[in-house]
Amino acid sequence: MLVYLADKKQFNTDIESGTIDSKIQSAIGQRVSDSERRSWNNSLMYMNLVLDNDTIPNDVGIGIELKIPQTSKRIDVILSGLDDLGSENAVIIELKQWDKALSTNRDGIVQTFVGGNVRDMPHPSYQAWSYASLLKNFNETVYSRDVGPHPCAFLHNYPSDGVLTDQRYASHLTNAPLFAKGEVAELRNFIQSFITVGDKGQLIIDIQEGRIRPSKRLSDQVASMLKGNEEFVMIDDQKVAYETILDLAPPLHKTVAIVEGGPGTGKSVVAINLLTTLLQKRLFACYVTKNSAPRQVYAAKLSGSLRKTEISNLFLNSGTFVGADAETYDVLLVDEAHRLNEKSGLYKNLGDHQIREIIFASRLSVFFLDEDQRVTLKDIGSRDEILRFAEEAGANIIEMTLESQFRCNGDDGYLAWVDDLLQIRETANQTLTGIEFDFRLFHSPTELFEAIREKNQDLNRSRVVAGYCWEWKSKKDSKAYDIEFPAFGFHKQWNLNDDGGLWLIGPDSIEQIGCIHTCQGLELDYVGVILGDDLVIRNGKVVCKPENRARYDSSVRGWKKLLREEPESGRIFLDMIIKNTYRTLMTRGMKGCFVYSTDQETQWYLRERSSRKMGFE
């Protein structure tokens, strides 16, 4: 969708007549706020000032708010024309009304005041470049005709203070120059370097109508990174599931596949292999999760010579599909489908239902599922829900199960013991006797941390995680500690704010503690788990205490209301969420799990049930 398209001469007329905002609103087809109208008028008047020069031809094409098909994002302004050599070019301009910003230590992230608060935002140059990258990698018109595109950012209210042009953002500024207040002539020169002859917007029309599918360059690069990578080698029922789904793509009729499997059965391995092969077949496929950690980690592992941010466009949030057109995607591979929510957006107020939206947006949707890993009150991903929406869409339905265990030293007995230990379900595994898995208990968090740090020295694949029972003080105060045990002289911070979802593979993140949100869907060699006071043992019975979770833990937000309205079923559901959280944490390790509990009675229960000595004994 394109909100506005004209040549420079018509654009100038619409600005001077004061009709540009009404034309944009008419194209959008819905009422917009007065502040948004003022924003258009303000920014576009500055854009008109840039273009109002005889050196820029009157028939240069100008498009406003070009929607990028595979996202909900829009390009603020796109200009089209030809250079002196007759080559087609598009200039992408990200417009901002910011007047102040703060730098951060995170790549391509700054802070500014928007929406009534200071928030993390993409650096404008990164944002412009990412939109250009999407077009270059996915729009057939752009890559087949070797069109630029050439991105930049224009912050017409922002005085050049050195923050956004700091050396730490040098690579982004190289890819997409930033023009600040008073730099109209500089932006004009940038445009002139690519466009000297107008095309009346024909290239913009062609881009809008261009077929969406991955470029050969992108698919080849991703495939080359996967080839020979032992981490993604498939065996047994993984291979069967992979070939079965591959044989379906692209389906002649809308199809929904459900692949169920417990921790370590290779759901993510199958999903990543499918992604790379489908891209090589030039199908428009994407990997989808609610949690950002798996998306960021797998994107980083497959980036190779591509920039991580370039490949990240293949890894989408489950809320991406609000308002998506029917069957925009050939295949959507939904990992951790049990974590799907009903609503999307920051405030969970967007869209209808994520499962329905995913099925609607794709010809083939594949849901990788483990219902026992639902860990928040908003997790609605279940086999029954997926089947309900698949039947509603009239889709063909395929179901498969992954059973072979590749995590926890390949021992199903350990998983069964954890289920029995946490009283999720009764099993025959009352102790760990005869189970070849390195499970240890520790007298103190300090001992546990040192043991994990030692294991981590080999391959940087061991971390400590904890239940979310401590406030995240370090988010606002970088010098504050979050998880403290004064009696042991122990104090650590939650996972590095700078690493974000990449905490699990960050080079320095061994010194921080992760939580369910940064490790679910991923695996380690050794995992250290601190059991908080939200799960304790009393007289041999597991007692779950949501009141001992951190105040702002979104996993159990609304638990008091739930218990008031549904005291019996609500309690059962809350217990399931807390038990599933520790089940998930305790099954992240491929080789071992080390545990410390904050509660003495719980510690003794663990020792009795595991028949293991404490720590290094």
C-alpha positions in Angstrom: 0.0 0.0 0.0 1.2 3.5 -0.9 -0.5 6.4 0.9 0.6 9.1 -1.5 2.3 9.2 -4.9 3.0 12.2 -7.1 5.9 14.0 -8.8 7.7 16.9 -7.3 5.7 19.5 -9.0 2.3 18.1 -7.7 3.8 17.5 -4.3 4.8 21.2 -4.1 1.3 22.3 -5.2 -0.3 20.1 -2.5 2.0 21.5 0.2 1.4 25.1 -0.7 -2.3 24.6 -1.0 -2.4 22.9 2.4 -4.2 19.8 1.1 -1.4 17.2 1.6 -2.7 16.1 5.0 -6.3 15.6 3.8 -5.1 13.6 0.8 -3.0 11.3 3.0 -5.9 10.8 5.5 -8.2 10.0 2.6 -5.8 7.4 1.3 -5.5 5.8 4.8 -9.3 5.7 5.0 -9.6 6.3 8.7 -9.6 9.2 11.1 -6.2 10.3 12.4 -5.3 12.5 15.4 -4.7 16.2 15.1 -1.1 15.7 16.3 -0.5 13.2 13.5 -1.8 15.6 10.9 0.5 18.3 12.3 3.3 15.9 12.2 2.7 15.2 8.5 2.4 18.9 7.7 5.5 19.9 9.6 7.9 17.2 8.3 6.6 17.3 4.7 7.0 21.1 4.6 10.7 20.6 5.4 10.8 17.8 2.7 9.3 20.3 0.2 12.0 22.8 1.2 14.7 20.2 0.3 13.2 19.5 -3.1 12.4 23.1 -4.0 15.4 23.6 -6.1 15.9 23.7 -9.9 18.7 21.0 -9.6 16.0 18.4 -8.7 13.8 17.7 -11.7 10.0 18.4 -11.4 9.1 14.9 -12.5 11.1 13.1 -9.8 8.7 10.6 -8.2 7.8 11.0 -4.5 5.9 8.4 -2.5 4.8 8.8 1.1 4.4 5.9 3.6 5.1 3.0 1.3 4.2 -0.1 3.3 6.8 -2.8 3.3 4.7 -5.9 2.5 6.3 -8.4 5.0 6.1 -6.0 7.9 3.8 -3.4 9.5 6.5 -0.8 8.8 6.2 2.1 6.4 8.9 4.1 4.5 8.2 7.8 5.3 9.4 9.1 2.0 10.8 7.4 -1.1 12.0 9.3 -4.2 12.6 7.7 -7.6 14.4 8.6 -10.8 17.6 8.0 -12.8 21.2 9.1 -12.4 23.4 10.5 -15.2 24.2 7.0 -16.4 20.6 6.1 -16.8 20.5 3.7 -13.8 17.3 3.5 -11.7 17.6 4.7 -8.2 15.3 5.1 -5.1 16.2 7.3 -2.2 14.6 6.3 1.1 14.2 9.1 3.7 13.3 8.4 7.4 11.8 11.6 8.8 12.0 12.3 12.5 10.8 15.3 14.6 13.1 14.5 17.5 15.0 17.4 19.1 17.0 15.4 21.6 18.5 11.9 22.0 20.7 9.8 24.2 23.2 7.2 23.1 23.4 3.7 24.5 26.0 0.9 24.5 23.7 -1.3 22.3 24.3 -1.5 18.6 22.0 0.8 16.7 19.9 1.7 19.7 19.3 5.2 21.1 16.9 6.8 23.6 14.5 9.6 23.0 11.2 11.0 24.4 8.3 9.5 22.5 4.8 8.4 23.6 5.1 10.3 26.9 8.3 8.7 28.1 11.9 8.1 27.3 12.1 4.9 25.2 14.7 2.8 23.4 14.5 3.4 19.7 16.4 2.3 16.6 19.0 4.9 15.5 17.3 6.7 12.6 20.2 5.8 10.2 19.8 2.1 11.2 16.1 2.3 10.7 16.4 3.8 7.2 19.0 1.2 6.3 16.9 -1.7 7.6 14.0 -0.6 5.4 16.3 -0.4 2.4 17.7 -3.8 3.2 14.2 -5.3 3.3 13.6 -4.1 -0.2 17.0 -5.2 -1.4 16.6 -8.7 0.0 12.9 -9.4 -0.6 11.5 -7.2 -3.3 12.0 -8.8 -6.7 11.8 -5.4 -8.6 14.6 -4.0 -6.5 17.1 -6.9 -6.6 16.4 -8.1 -10.2 16.8 -4.6 -11.6 19.7 -3.7 -9.3 17.9 -0.7 -7.9 19.9 1.1 -5.1 18.1 1.7 -2.8 19.9 4.6 -1.0 18.7 5.3 2.6 19.2 8.3 4.8 17.6 10.0 7.8 16.4 13.6 8.1 15.9 15.1 11.6 14.8 18.6 10.7 14.3 19.7 14.3 17.4 18.1 15.7 20.4 20.4 16.4 23.7 18.6 15.5 25.0 17.8 19.0 27.3 14.9 18.2 25.1 12.3 20.0 23.6 10.6 16.9 26.8 11.0 14.9 29.0 9.5 17.6 31.7 7.1 16.4 29.8 4.2 17.9 27.2 4.6 15.2 29.8 5.0 12.4 28.7 1.9 10.4 25.1 2.9 10.4 25.9 6.5 9.4 28.0 5.1 6.5 25.1 3.0 5.3 22.6 5.8 5.8 23.8 9.3 6.3 22.0 11.5 8.9 21.0 15.1 8.1 20.1 17.3 11.1 18.6 20.7 11.5 20.0 23.3 9.0 21.4 20.6 6.7 18.9 21.0 3.9 21.5 21.7 1.3 23.5 18.6 2.3 20.4 16.4 2.0 19.6 17.9 -1.4 23.1 17.1 -2.6 22.7 13.5 -1.4 19.5 13.2 -3.4 21.1 14.8 -6.5 24.0 12.3 -6.4 21.5 9.5 -7.3 18.6 11.3 -9.1 19.1 13.8 -12.0 16.3 12.6 -14.2 12.7 12.1 -13.1 10.6 9.0 -13.8 7.1 10.4 -12.7 7.2 7.8 -9.9 7.2 4.7 -12.1 9.9 2.9 -10.1 7.9 3.5 -6.9 4.8 1.9 -8.6 7.0 -1.1 -9.7 8.4 -1.5 -6.2 4.9 -1.4 -4.8 3.8 -4.1 -7.2 7.0 -6.1 -7.0 6.7 -9.8 -6.0 7.9 -10.6 -2.5 10.4 -13.4 -2.3 13.9 -13.8 -1.0 16.8 -12.9 -3.2 19.2 -15.6 -4.3 22.1 -13.8 -2.5 20.2 -14.0 0.8 19.1 -17.6 0.5 22.6 -18.8 -0.6 24.3 -16.9 2.3 22.0 -18.5 4.9 22.4 -22.0 3.4 26.2 -21.7 3.4 26.2 -20.9 7.2 24.0 -23.9 8.0 26.0 -26.3 5.8 28.4 -28.4 8.0 27.2 -26.8 11.2 26.8 -29.8 13.6 24.4 -27.8 15.8 21.8 -28.1 13.1 22.3 -31.7 11.9 19.1 -33.7 11.9 18.7 -37.3 12.8 15.8 -39.8 13.2 12.4 -38.3 13.6 13.7 -34.8 13.1 14.6 -35.8 9.5 11.2 -37.4 9.0 9.4 -34.3 10.1 11.6 -32.1 8.0 11.1 -34.1 4.8 7.3 -34.4 5.4 6.9 -30.6 5.7 9.3 -29.9 2.9 7.2 -32.1 0.7 4.1 -30.0 1.5 5.7 -26.6 0.4 4.2 -24.8 -1.3 0.8 -26.4 -0.7 -2.0 -26.3 -3.3 -4.4 -25.7 -0.5 -4.0 -23.9 2.8 -2.3 -26.3 5.2 -1.5 -26.3 9.0 1.1 -28.6 10.4 1.5 -29.3 14.2 4.8 -30.7 15.3 4.8 -31.7 19.0 7.8 -32.6 21.1 9.3 -32.1 24.6 12.5 -30.2 25.5 15.5 -31.2 23.4 13.5 -33.2 20.8 14.9 -30.9 18.0 11.9 -28.7 17.2 14.1 -25.6 16.6 16.6 -27.7 14.6 13.9 -28.8 12.2 12.5 -25.2 12.0 15.9 -23.7 11.1 16.7 -26.4 8.5 13.3 -25.9 6.9 13.9 -22.1 6.8 17.2 -22.4 4.9 15.9 -25.0 2.4 12.7 -23.2 1.7 14.7 -20.0 1.0 16.8 -21.9 -1.4 13.6 -23.0 -3.2 12.9 -19.3 -3.4 9.9 -19.5 -1.2 8.9 -16.7 1.1 9.5 -18.3 4.5 10.1 -16.9 7.9 10.9 -18.2 11.4 8.5 -16.9 14.0 8.5 -16.8 17.9 7.0 -14.6 20.5 10.2 -14.5 22.5 13.0 -12.4 21.0 15.9 -14.5 22.4 15.6 -17.5 20.0 15.1 -15.1 17.0 18.2 -13.1 17.9 20.4 -16.0 18.7 19.6 -18.0 15.5 19.9 -14.9 13.4 23.3 -14.3 14.8 24.4 -17.8 14.2 23.3 -17.8 10.6 24.4 -14.3 9.7 27.9 -15.2 8.3 29.1 -12.5 5.9 25.7 -10.9 6.1 25.1 -8.4 8.9 23.1 -9.9 11.7 20.5 -7.1 11.3 20.2 -8.0 7.6 19.2 -11.6 8.2 17.0 -10.6 11.1 14.2 -9.8 8.7 13.7 -13.6 8.3 13.0 -13.9 12.1 9.7 -12.3 13.0 7.8 -11.6 16.2 4.5 -13.5 16.5 2.6 -10.1 16.6 3.9 -9.2 13.1 0.8 -10.5 11.4 -1.8 -8.1 12.6 -3.5 -6.7 9.5 -1.4 -8.9 7.2 -2.8 -9.7 3.7 -4.0 -13.2 3.1 -1.3 -15.7 2.2 1.5 -13.1 2.1 3.9 -15.8 3.1 4.5 -19.2 1.5 5.5 -20.7 4.9 5.6 -19.5 8.5 7.6 -21.7 10.9 6.3 -20.9 14.4 8.7 -22.1 17.0 7.7 -22.2 20.7 4.1 -22.0 19.5 2.9 -22.7 23.1 4.1 -19.1 23.9 1.7 -17.4 21.5 -0.6 -14.8 22.9 -4.2 -13.8 21.9 -3.5 -10.1 21.4 -0.4 -8.4 20.1 1.4 -5.1 20.7 3.1 -3.5 23.7 -0.2 -3.2 25.5 -1.7 -6.4 24.2 -4.5 -4.5 22.5 -3.8 -5.1 18.8 -5.2 -7.7 16.5 -7.7 -10.5 16.9 -5.8 -13.8 17.7 -2.2 -14.6 16.9 -2.9 -18.2 15.8 -5.7 -17.1 13.4 -3.6 -14.2 12.0 -0.6 -16.6 11.3 -2.8 -19.1 9.6 -4.5 -16.4 7.5 -1.2 -14.8 6.5 0.5 -18.0 5.2 -0.2 -20.8 2.7 1.5 -23.3 5.0 1.9 -22.6 8.8 4.0 -25.0 10.9 3.5 -24.9 14.7 6.2 -26.4 16.8 4.6 -27.1 20.2 5.2 -28.3 23.8 2.2 -27.4 25.9 4.2 -28.1 29.1 6.4 -25.1 28.4 3.6 -22.5 28.8 5.1 -20.2 31.4 2.9 -17.1 31.5 -0.8 -16.5 32.1 -1.1 -15.1 28.6 0.3 -18.2 26.8 -2.6 -19.6 24.8 -0.7 -21.9 22.3 -2.2 -25.3 22.5 -3.0 -28.1 20.1 -6.7 -27.6 20.5 -6.5 -23.9 19.8 -4.4 -24.5 16.6 -6.8 -27.1 15.4 -9.8 -24.9 16.0 -8.4 -22.1 13.9 -7.1 -24.5 11.2 -10.6 -26.0 10.8 -12.1 -22.5 10.8 -9.8 -21.6 7.9 -10.7 -24.8 6.0 -7.1 -25.9 6.1 -5.6 -29.3 5.6 -4.1 -30.5 8.9 -1.0 -32.5 9.4 0.2 -33.7 12.9 3.6 -35.1 13.8 5.5 -35.9 17.0 9.2 -35.7 17.8 10.2 -38.2 20.5 14.0 -38.7 20.3 15.7 -36.9 23.2 18.9 -34.9 22.3 19.2 -32.7 25.4 19.8 -33.8 29.0 22.4 -36.3 27.8 19.8 -37.9 25.6 18.1 -39.4 28.7 14.3 -39.4 28.8 14.6 -40.5 32.4 15.9 -37.1 33.6 12.9 -35.4 32.0 10.5 -37.8 33.6 12.2 -37.3 37.0 11.9 -33.5 36.7 8.2 -33.9 35.9 7.7 -36.2 39.0 9.9 -33.9 41.1 7.9 -30.8 40.4 4.7 -32.8 40.7 3.6 -32.0 37.1 2.8 -35.6 36.5 3.6 -38.9 38.3 6.3 -41.0 36.7 8.3 -44.1 37.6 11.4 -42.0 38.0 11.5 -41.3 41.8 15.2 -40.7 41.9 18.1 -40.1 39.5 19.7 -43.5 40.2 20.9 -45.0 37.0 20.4 -41.8 35.0 23.6 -40.6 33.3 23.1 -36.9 33.6 25.2 -34.5 35.6 22.8 -33.2 38.2 24.2 -31.5 41.3 22.9 -29.5 44.3 24.9 -26.7 45.9 25.0 -25.3 49.4 25.2 -21.7 48.2 24.7 -19.6 45.0 28.4 -18.7 45.1 29.4 -22.4 44.8 26.9 -22.9 42.0 28.1 -19.9 40.1 31.7 -20.9 40.3 30.9 -24.4 39.1 29.1 -23.0 36.0 31.8 -20.5 35.3 34.3 -23.3 35.2 32.2 -25.3 32.8 31.8 -22.2 30.6 35.5 -21.9 30.0 35.5 -24.5 27.2 32.9 -23.4 24.7 31.0 -20.4 26.3 27.9 -22.6 26.5 27.0 -22.6 30.2 25.0 -20.0 32.2 23.1 -19.4 35.4 19.4 -18.7 35.3 16.8 -18.1 38.0 13.1 -17.8 38.7 11.9 -14.2 38.3 11.7 -13.5 42.0 14.0 -10.4 42.2 13.3 -6.9 41.0 15.3 -5.7 38.0 17.0 -2.7 39.7 19.9 -2.6 37.3 17.6 -1.7 34.4 17.4 1.8 35.7 20.7 1.9 37.7 23.5 0.1 35.9 25.5 -0.1 39.2 22.7 -1.8 41.2 22.6 -5.5 41.9 19.4 -7.5 41.4 19.9 -10.9 42.9 21.6 -10.7 46.3 22.4 -13.2 49.1 24.3 -11.1 51.8 24.9 -14.2 53.9 27.0 -15.7 51.1 28.5 -12.4 49.9 26.7 -13.1 46.6 25.4 -10.3 44.3 24.7 -10.4 40.6 22.7 -8.6 38.0 20.0 -9.9 35.7 21.0 -10.5 32.1 22.9 -7.7 30.4 20.7 -4.9 29.2 23.3 -4.4 26.4 23.0 -7.9 25.1 19.2 -8.1 25.1 18.0 -11.4 23.6 21.6 -12.3 22.8 22.4 -12.8 26.5 22.8 -16.6 26.0 25.8 -16.1 23.6 27.1 -12.8 24.7 30.9 -13.0 25.5 30.6 -11.4 28.9 27.1 -12.5 30.0 28.5 -15.4 32.1 28.7 -12.8 34.9 24.9 -12.1 34.7 21.9 -14.2 35.5 19.3 -15.1 32.9 15.6 -15.8 33.3 12.9 -17.7 31.4 12.5 -14.9 28.9 16.1 -15.1 27.7 16.7 -18.8 27.5 13.4 -20.5 26.6 13.7 -22.2 23.2 17.5 -22.4 23.4 20.0 -24.8 24.9 23.2 -24.8 26.9 25.8 -27.4 27.8 25.4 -26.8 31.5 22.7 -24.7 33.2 22.8 -23.5 36.7 19.3 -22.9 38.2 18.5 -20.8 41.3 15.0 -21.8 42.6 13.3 -18.8 44.1 10.7 -18.6 46.8 7.9 -18.9 44.3 8.3 -22.7 44.4 8.9 -24.4 47.7 8.3 -27.8 49.3 6.1 -28.1 52.3 5.7 -31.6 53.9 6.7 -33.2 50.6 4.3 -31.1 48.5 5.2 -28.5 45.9 3.7 -25.2 46.9 3.6 -22.4 44.3 3.6 -18.8 45.5 3.0 -16.2 42.8 3.2 -13.5 45.4 6.9 -14.1 45.6 7.5 -13.3 42.0 9.0 -9.8 41.2 6.3 -7.1 41.1 6.7 -6.4 37.4 7.0 -10.0 36.2 4.6 -10.1 33.3 4.4 -13.9 33.5 1.9 -13.9 36.3 0.5 -10.4 35.9 -3.2 -10.4 36.9 -2.9 -13.4 39.2 -4.8 -11.8 42.1 -7.8 -11.0 39.8 -7.6 -14.5 38.4 -7.8 -16.1 41.9 -10.8 -13.8 42.9 -12.8 -14.7 39.8 -11.8 -18.4 39.4 -10.3 -19.5 42.8 -10.1 -23.2 42.0 -9.2 -23.4 38.3 -7.1 -20.2 38.7 -5.0 -21.8 41.3 -4.4 -24.9 39.1 -3.4 -22.7 36.2 -1.0 -20.6 38.3 0.6 -23.7 39.7 1.1 -25.0 36.2 2.7 -21.7 35.0 5.2 -21.7 37.9 6.0 -25.4 37.7 6.5 -25.2 33.9 8.9 -22.3 34.4 11.3 -24.4 36.5 10.7 -27.4 34.3 11.9 -25.3 31.3 14.9 -23.9 33.2 16.0 -27.3 34.5 15.9 -28.8 31.0 18.1 -26.2 29.2 21.3 -28.2 29.7 22.5 -30.8 27.3 25.1 -32.2 29.7 24.2 -31.0 33.2 22.0 -29.1 35.5 23.2 -27.5 38.8 20.7 -26.3 41.3 20.5 -24.1 44.4 17.3 -23.4 46.2 16.7 -20.3 48.4 14.5 -22.5 50.7 16.1 -25.0 53.1 13.3 -27.5 53.1 13.2 -27.5 49.4 16.9 -28.0 49.3 16.7 -31.2 51.4 13.8 -32.4 49.3 15.9 -32.1 46.2 18.7 -34.0 47.8 16.5 -36.8 48.9 14.7 -37.1 45.5 17.9 -36.9 43.5 20.0 -39.2 45.7 22.9 -36.9 44.9 25.4 -35.4 47.2 25.8 -31.6 47.6 28.0 -29.5 45.4 31.6 -30.8 45.0 31.2 -33.6 47.6 
